[in-house]
Amino acid sequence: MTNDQIIADFRRRYAGTFVWLDIHAEQKEVLAKVVNIESHPVKLGVIYVDTREYGSLSLNMGSEGHAIKFRYPNTGVFQYKENACLFHRRPLRQYRRGICPDNCAIIDTTRRVGGNVRIIDFSTVASAFQHKTYSVPAALALLKRGEARSVALEDNLSISLPVQLKSSEYLVFHYTSPVAKCNDSGKITQLLEKVYSPLLAKHFVL
């Protein structure tokens, strides 16, 4: 491949995506967004990235001082601020190597009853990697205090506030499917999908 072809291929795979930047001198990896890749009359090429820790950086392609690493967070349910969210991959666009809307999505677990599709940015991607979840008692406490609209649990479950304002029952989701309702003590009051009984029994009182 010619140098221009190498640059074009790298740009196609990485431009506009999130990757991990390994800074060898500091023995540290930081989340970075690849802004652009350009050819250079002397160097192989220049990679322009944005980071939270170091701001905007320009990196020489092929330099031994850094490395761009590609990896996804775990697929599944995690907490993002006041909402339980789901990270999942789009299998048809995997030639895009870094994380971007072409090859993955971050959505509220309550998407089917009014949740949102999240913007893929530093905040949502970092939360997907942290993959924070709560126990049922801790999740119910957050909901009762008004500190969350939905809360991520283990095993890709989540609890959300009632959809109907007058209801006192919380909704329980598996991924984005509502599977049960529970009360404020964590007891299942209604099974919407009986096949989930064994999974729910690990976390709730049936």
Summary of the structure (lengths in Angstrom):
residues: 206
radius of gyration: 21.1
end to end distance: 61.9
largest distance: 68.6
contacts: 637
relative contact order: 0.12
helix: 24%
strand: 38%
